[in-house]
C-alpha cells in the first residue's frame, strides 16, 4: 500500500509517499520512503519574530501542489499509483490545517481513495521507527515539538498514555523566547544551541523548574524569566565592549540549555524507571538539539537503557512522518478509513483521546 502524506500544521509544508511493504515484511521501515518534498516558511516569518497564521495558510496553498509533483517525480510514481491519503488533522493552526485537509480530502475524493486524519504528535513519536536503530514497543517517548513537551508511554500504534506534560511554556517556546532576549533570529532552537557551544558552563546557575517535583510534569516559564532577569542586570551595567557582550550571551545561552536539558533528561529517566521500559524515544524539533542528544546518550550509557532518535531530517515537521503514521494506523485498523469529503480539523487535540480500541 502506497500512502501519500500531507503536513501543513504550522510553518512547514511537507509531502511524502510511503510504501508499507517493508514494514509488513518486517524489513527496516525507512526502506518504505519513496519520495518526499518539504518547504520551510522560516525566512518568511523571521521578520515578524514568529509565525503569522494567515501568511502560513496562504503559503501552504501556494506550495502543496508543486511539492506533490516533486515527491511523485522523486518516487517515479503517478497519482494513479497512490492507494490512500494521510493528512495532519491536528493539532496546529486552524487555517493551516484546513489547507492540508481540503487538499487531501479533495484529492482522495477525486481519485476515489480512502483518507485518514493523523495526529501531528503521533507522527513525531512514531518517526524514530524510521531510523536505522528502531525502538521496540513498549517505549517512552519524550516529545519536544513546538508548543508541546510531553512524556508518553507508547505500547503500540494507537496505544498512548500521557505520563507528564508542560504546565506552561513548552521547551520549544522557551528556546524561542530566550533567543529573542539574546537578540537571535527566529526560530530560536538552533540559534541558542549553536551559541551555547561557545559558552562556558557554570557561570550562570539558572533554575531547573520542577526538577524535584516528584511527578513527570514540566514548567519552563520560570527559566525564561530567569534569563530575562540576567539580561536586565547585564544591560544595567551599561557595558559596550563587543567581546564582553558576546561572551555574556554565549555563557547565558549555555546556562539556559544546561538547565533545560537537565530537567528533560531527569524526567525521562524517572519515566523509564516508573514504567520499567528500556527504550526511550526523543521526537520533535528539539530532538535535533546537540546538547540534549549528548546528555541522553550519556544517561543511556550510565542507566543502561537504549535511546532512539528519528533521522535528523525528520525531526522537524515533514510529510514522511504523516504518511508513515497514517499507513501504520490503516494497517492497525485493517485499512479502516474514510471517503468523506468533510474538511475536519482539530486545532486542539489530545493524543491519548485518539487511541485505538
Buried (B, 14 or more C-beta within 10 A) or exposed (E): BBBBBBBBBBBBBBBBBBBBEBBEEEEBBBEBBBBBBBBBBBEBBEEEBEBBBEBBBBBBBEBBEEBBEBBBEBBEBEEEBBBBBBBBBBBBBBBBBBBBBBBBBBBBBEBEBBBBBBBBBBBBBBBBBBBEEBBEEBBBBBBBBBBBBBBBBBBEBBBBBBBBBBBEBBBBBBBBBBBBBBEBEBBBBBBBBEBBEEBEEEBBEBBBBBEEBEEBBBBBBBBBBBBEEBBEEBEEEEEEEEEEBEBBBBBBBBBBBBBBBBBBBBBBBBBBEEBEBBBBBBBBBBBBBEBBBEBBEEBBEEBEBBBBBBBEEBBBBBBBBBBBBBBBBBBBBEEEBEEEEEBEBBBEBBBEEBBEE
